Amino acid sequence: MVAAMQAYRGGQRPATVMDRIAKGFSDDEIKAIAAWFAAQR
């Protein structure tokens, strides 16, 4: 998830909306989102 979000933010992964959303997050915030998502069951 971290790699995907960073790719969206950097424009390496095509998106319609997610690239704009990802640009609003820092690396630490992306890691926190990924950690939260991984903890969900």
HTML snippet that shows the backbone in 3Dmol.js (N, CA, C, O; Angstrom):
<script src="https://3Dmol.org/build/3Dmol-min.js"></script>
<div id="view" style="width:600px;height:400px;position:relative"></div>
<script>
const pdb = `
ATOM      1  N   MET A   1       0.820  -1.183   0.000  1.00  0.00           N
ATOM      2  CA  MET A   1       0.000   0.000   0.000  1.00  0.00           C
ATOM      3  C   MET A   1       0.870   1.256   0.000  1.00  0.00           C
ATOM      4  O   MET A   1       0.549   2.240  -0.666  1.00  0.00           O
ATOM      5  N   VAL A   2       1.966   1.218   0.746  1.00  0.00           N
ATOM      6  CA  VAL A   2       2.857   2.386   0.780  1.00  0.00           C
ATOM      7  C   VAL A   2       3.396   2.666  -0.622  1.00  0.00           C
ATOM      8  O   VAL A   2       3.387   3.809  -1.077  1.00  0.00           O
ATOM      9  N   ALA A   3       3.861   1.631  -1.296  1.00  0.00           N
ATOM     10  CA  ALA A   3       4.407   1.814  -2.648  1.00  0.00           C
ATOM     11  C   ALA A   3       3.346   2.331  -3.610  1.00  0.00           C
ATOM     12  O   ALA A   3       3.631   3.185  -4.450  1.00  0.00           O
ATOM     13  N   ALA A   4       2.131   1.820  -3.492  1.00  0.00           N
ATOM     14  CA  ALA A   4       1.044   2.257  -4.378  1.00  0.00           C
ATOM     15  C   ALA A   4       0.711   3.730  -4.140  1.00  0.00           C
ATOM     16  O   ALA A   4       0.560   4.498  -5.091  1.00  0.00           O
ATOM     17  N   MET A   5       0.599   4.119  -2.876  1.00  0.00           N
ATOM     18  CA  MET A   5       0.272   5.516  -2.567  1.00  0.00           C
ATOM     19  C   MET A   5       1.377   6.461  -3.037  1.00  0.00           C
ATOM     20  O   MET A   5       1.103   7.544  -3.554  1.00  0.00           O
ATOM     21  N   GLN A   6       2.625   6.041  -2.851  1.00  0.00           N
ATOM     22  CA  GLN A   6       3.738   6.874  -3.310  1.00  0.00           C
ATOM     23  C   GLN A   6       3.757   6.967  -4.828  1.00  0.00           C
ATOM     24  O   GLN A   6       4.099   8.011  -5.383  1.00  0.00           O
ATOM     25  N   ALA A   7       3.391   5.874  -5.507  1.00  0.00           N
ATOM     26  CA  ALA A   7       3.335   5.887  -6.966  1.00  0.00           C
ATOM     27  C   ALA A   7       2.212   6.807  -7.457  1.00  0.00           C
ATOM     28  O   ALA A   7       2.388   7.529  -8.438  1.00  0.00           O
ATOM     29  N   TYR A   8       1.070   6.782  -6.785  1.00  0.00           N
ATOM     30  CA  TYR A   8      -0.012   7.713  -7.128  1.00  0.00           C
ATOM     31  C   TYR A   8       0.453   9.148  -6.946  1.00  0.00           C
ATOM     32  O   TYR A   8       0.250   9.998  -7.813  1.00  0.00           O
ATOM     33  N   ARG A   9       1.078   9.404  -5.807  1.00  0.00           N
ATOM     34  CA  ARG A   9       1.519  10.761  -5.484  1.00  0.00           C
ATOM     35  C   ARG A   9       2.553  11.256  -6.481  1.00  0.00           C
ATOM     36  O   ARG A   9       2.547  12.430  -6.851  1.00  0.00           O
ATOM     37  N   GLY A  10       3.443  10.368  -6.921  1.00  0.00           N
ATOM     38  CA  GLY A  10       4.495  10.764  -7.844  1.00  0.00           C
ATOM     39  C   GLY A  10       4.087  10.742  -9.307  1.00  0.00           C
ATOM     40  O   GLY A  10       4.863  11.150 -10.171  1.00  0.00           O
ATOM     41  N   GLY A  11       2.871  10.267  -9.598  1.00  0.00           N
ATOM     42  CA  GLY A  11       2.392  10.231 -10.973  1.00  0.00           C
ATOM     43  C   GLY A  11       2.845   9.014 -11.760  1.00  0.00           C
ATOM     44  O   GLY A  11       2.630   8.954 -12.971  1.00  0.00           O
ATOM     45  N   GLN A  12       3.472   8.032 -11.097  1.00  0.00           N
ATOM     46  CA  GLN A  12       3.912   6.819 -11.796  1.00  0.00           C
ATOM     47  C   GLN A  12       2.789   5.804 -11.982  1.00  0.00           C
ATOM     48  O   GLN A  12       2.903   4.889 -12.798  1.00  0.00           O
ATOM     49  N   ARG A  13       1.707   5.964 -11.226  1.00  0.00           N
ATOM     50  CA  ARG A  13       0.587   5.029 -11.329  1.00  0.00           C
ATOM     51  C   ARG A  13      -0.628   5.814 -11.836  1.00  0.00           C
ATOM     52  O   ARG A  13      -0.994   6.829 -11.243  1.00  0.00           O
ATOM     53  N   PRO A  14      -1.250   5.360 -12.917  1.00  0.00           N
ATOM     54  CA  PRO A  14      -2.383   6.103 -13.476  1.00  0.00           C
ATOM     55  C   PRO A  14      -3.589   6.085 -12.534  1.00  0.00           C
ATOM     56  O   PRO A  14      -3.873   5.080 -11.883  1.00  0.00           O
ATOM     57  N   ALA A  15      -4.281   7.207 -12.479  1.00  0.00           N
ATOM     58  CA  ALA A  15      -5.454   7.320 -11.611  1.00  0.00           C
ATOM     59  C   ALA A  15      -6.343   8.454 -12.098  1.00  0.00           C
ATOM     60  O   ALA A  15      -5.901   9.351 -12.816  1.00  0.00           O
ATOM     61  N   THR A  16      -7.589   8.395 -11.697  1.00  0.00           N
ATOM     62  CA  THR A  16      -8.500   9.487 -12.014  1.00  0.00           C
ATOM     63  C   THR A  16      -8.614  10.450 -10.834  1.00  0.00           C
ATOM     64  O   THR A  16      -8.674  11.664 -11.029  1.00  0.00           O
ATOM     65  N   VAL A  17      -8.643   9.919  -9.619  1.00  0.00           N
ATOM     66  CA  VAL A  17      -8.806  10.747  -8.428  1.00  0.00           C
ATOM     67  C   VAL A  17      -7.709  10.485  -7.396  1.00  0.00           C
ATOM     68  O   VAL A  17      -7.283  11.403  -6.694  1.00  0.00           O
ATOM     69  N   MET A  18      -7.255   9.240  -7.305  1.00  0.00           N
ATOM     70  CA  MET A  18      -6.348   8.860  -6.220  1.00  0.00           C
ATOM     71  C   MET A  18      -5.044   9.651  -6.235  1.00  0.00           C
ATOM     72  O   MET A  18      -4.473   9.903  -5.174  1.00  0.00           O
ATOM     73  N   ASP A  19      -4.566  10.045  -7.393  1.00  0.00           N
ATOM     74  CA  ASP A  19      -3.325  10.821  -7.437  1.00  0.00           C
ATOM     75  C   ASP A  19      -3.492  12.151  -6.726  1.00  0.00           C
ATOM     76  O   ASP A  19      -2.574  12.615  -6.050  1.00  0.00           O
ATOM     77  N   ARG A  20      -4.649  12.763  -6.873  1.00  0.00           N
ATOM     78  CA  ARG A  20      -4.903  14.040  -6.196  1.00  0.00           C
ATOM     79  C   ARG A  20      -5.054  13.854  -4.689  1.00  0.00           C
ATOM     80  O   ARG A  20      -4.634  14.711  -3.912  1.00  0.00           O
ATOM     81  N   ILE A  21      -5.646  12.751  -4.279  1.00  0.00           N
ATOM     82  CA  ILE A  21      -5.795  12.466  -2.852  1.00  0.00           C
ATOM     83  C   ILE A  21      -4.427  12.182  -2.236  1.00  0.00           C
ATOM     84  O   ILE A  21      -4.102  12.706  -1.170  1.00  0.00           O
ATOM     85  N   ALA A  22      -3.630  11.356  -2.904  1.00  0.00           N
ATOM     86  CA  ALA A  22      -2.328  10.946  -2.368  1.00  0.00           C
ATOM     87  C   ALA A  22      -1.368  12.126  -2.219  1.00  0.00           C
ATOM     88  O   ALA A  22      -0.509  12.116  -1.338  1.00  0.00           O
ATOM     89  N   LYS A  23      -1.507  13.129  -3.061  1.00  0.00           N
ATOM     90  CA  LYS A  23      -0.616  14.289  -2.964  1.00  0.00           C
ATOM     91  C   LYS A  23      -0.779  15.029  -1.642  1.00  0.00           C
ATOM     92  O   LYS A  23       0.116  15.774  -1.243  1.00  0.00           O
ATOM     93  N   GLY A  24      -1.892  14.841  -0.963  1.00  0.00           N
ATOM     94  CA  GLY A  24      -2.147  15.503   0.304  1.00  0.00           C
ATOM     95  C   GLY A  24      -1.521  14.819   1.503  1.00  0.00           C
ATOM     96  O   GLY A  24      -1.608  15.334   2.617  1.00  0.00           O
ATOM     97  N   PHE A  25      -0.885  13.660   1.299  1.00  0.00           N
ATOM     98  CA  PHE A  25      -0.316  12.903   2.416  1.00  0.00           C
ATOM     99  C   PHE A  25       1.203  12.906   2.387  1.00  0.00           C
ATOM    100  O   PHE A  25       1.819  12.803   1.326  1.00  0.00           O
ATOM    101  N   SER A  26       1.800  13.026   3.570  1.00  0.00           N
ATOM    102  CA  SER A  26       3.255  12.913   3.700  1.00  0.00           C
ATOM    103  C   SER A  26       3.623  11.422   3.742  1.00  0.00           C
ATOM    104  O   SER A  26       2.742  10.566   3.829  1.00  0.00           O
ATOM    105  N   ASP A  27       4.912  11.120   3.683  1.00  0.00           N
ATOM    106  CA  ASP A  27       5.355   9.723   3.781  1.00  0.00           C
ATOM    107  C   ASP A  27       4.915   9.104   5.106  1.00  0.00           C
ATOM    108  O   ASP A  27       4.473   7.955   5.136  1.00  0.00           O
ATOM    109  N   ASP A  28       5.033   9.850   6.191  1.00  0.00           N
ATOM    110  CA  ASP A  28       4.622   9.333   7.501  1.00  0.00           C
ATOM    111  C   ASP A  28       3.120   9.065   7.547  1.00  0.00           C
ATOM    112  O   ASP A  28       2.685   8.073   8.131  1.00  0.00           O
ATOM    113  N   GLU A  29       2.343   9.927   6.948  1.00  0.00           N
ATOM    114  CA  GLU A  29       0.891   9.715   6.918  1.00  0.00           C
ATOM    115  C   GLU A  29       0.529   8.503   6.067  1.00  0.00           C
ATOM    116  O   GLU A  29      -0.372   7.743   6.424  1.00  0.00           O
ATOM    117  N   ILE A  30       1.215   8.317   4.960  1.00  0.00           N
ATOM    118  CA  ILE A  30       0.971   7.141   4.118  1.00  0.00           C
ATOM    119  C   ILE A  30       1.302   5.866   4.889  1.00  0.00           C
ATOM    120  O   ILE A  30       0.558   4.888   4.812  1.00  0.00           O
ATOM    121  N   LYS A  31       2.403   5.866   5.628  1.00  0.00           N
ATOM    122  CA  LYS A  31       2.774   4.693   6.434  1.00  0.00           C
ATOM    123  C   LYS A  31       1.733   4.428   7.516  1.00  0.00           C
ATOM    124  O   LYS A  31       1.412   3.272   7.792  1.00  0.00           O
ATOM    125  N   ALA A  32       1.202   5.480   8.130  1.00  0.00           N
ATOM    126  CA  ALA A  32       0.170   5.318   9.154  1.00  0.00           C
ATOM    127  C   ALA A  32      -1.111   4.754   8.555  1.00  0.00           C
ATOM    128  O   ALA A  32      -1.752   3.899   9.165  1.00  0.00           O
ATOM    129  N   ILE A  33      -1.489   5.216   7.380  1.00  0.00           N
ATOM    130  CA  ILE A  33      -2.677   4.687   6.692  1.00  0.00           C
ATOM    131  C   ILE A  33      -2.485   3.204   6.388  1.00  0.00           C
ATOM    132  O   ILE A  33      -3.390   2.401   6.611  1.00  0.00           O
ATOM    133  N   ALA A  34      -1.313   2.843   5.881  1.00  0.00           N
ATOM    134  CA  ALA A  34      -1.025   1.447   5.550  1.00  0.00           C
ATOM    135  C   ALA A  34      -1.054   0.577   6.800  1.00  0.00           C
ATOM    136  O   ALA A  34      -1.576  -0.537   6.761  1.00  0.00           O
ATOM    137  N   ALA A  35      -0.502   1.066   7.903  1.00  0.00           N
ATOM    138  CA  ALA A  35      -0.499   0.312   9.155  1.00  0.00           C
ATOM    139  C   ALA A  35      -1.925   0.102   9.660  1.00  0.00           C
ATOM    140  O   ALA A  35      -2.276  -0.990  10.106  1.00  0.00           O
ATOM    141  N   TRP A  36      -2.744   1.148   9.590  1.00  0.00           N
ATOM    142  CA  TRP A  36      -4.138   1.020  10.020  1.00  0.00           C
ATOM    143  C   TRP A  36      -4.866   0.007   9.143  1.00  0.00           C
ATOM    144  O   TRP A  36      -5.586  -0.855   9.646  1.00  0.00           O
ATOM    145  N   PHE A  37      -4.673   0.117   7.832  1.00  0.00           N
ATOM    146  CA  PHE A  37      -5.360  -0.780   6.909  1.00  0.00           C
ATOM    147  C   PHE A  37      -4.941  -2.233   7.150  1.00  0.00           C
ATOM    148  O   PHE A  37      -5.776  -3.137   7.111  1.00  0.00           O
ATOM    149  N   ALA A  38      -3.645  -2.454   7.398  1.00  0.00           N
ATOM    150  CA  ALA A  38      -3.135  -3.809   7.653  1.00  0.00           C
ATOM    151  C   ALA A  38      -3.696  -4.392   8.943  1.00  0.00           C
ATOM    152  O   ALA A  38      -3.816  -5.612   9.061  1.00  0.00           O
ATOM    153  N   ALA A  39      -4.040  -3.553   9.909  1.00  0.00           N
ATOM    154  CA  ALA A  39      -4.550  -4.024  11.191  1.00  0.00           C
ATOM    155  C   ALA A  39      -6.034  -4.395  11.146  1.00  0.00           C
ATOM    156  O   ALA A  39      -6.548  -5.009  12.081  1.00  0.00           O
ATOM    157  N   GLN A  40      -6.724  -4.025  10.061  1.00  0.00           N
ATOM    158  CA  GLN A  40      -8.146  -4.327   9.938  1.00  0.00           C
ATOM    159  C   GLN A  40      -8.335  -5.805   9.599  1.00  0.00           C
ATOM    160  O   GLN A  40      -7.581  -6.382   8.816  1.00  0.00           O
ATOM    161  N   ARG A  41      -9.323  -6.381  10.186  1.00  0.00           N
ATOM    162  CA  ARG A  41      -9.596  -7.814   9.938  1.00  0.00           C
ATOM    163  C   ARG A  41     -11.024  -8.002   9.508  1.00  0.00           C
ATOM    164  O   ARG A  41     -11.449  -9.128   9.253  1.00  0.00           O
TER     165      ARG A  41
END
`;
const viewer = $3Dmol.createViewer("view");
viewer.addModel(pdb, "pdb");
viewer.setStyle({}, {cartoon: {color: "spectrum"}});
viewer.zoomTo();
viewer.render();
</script>
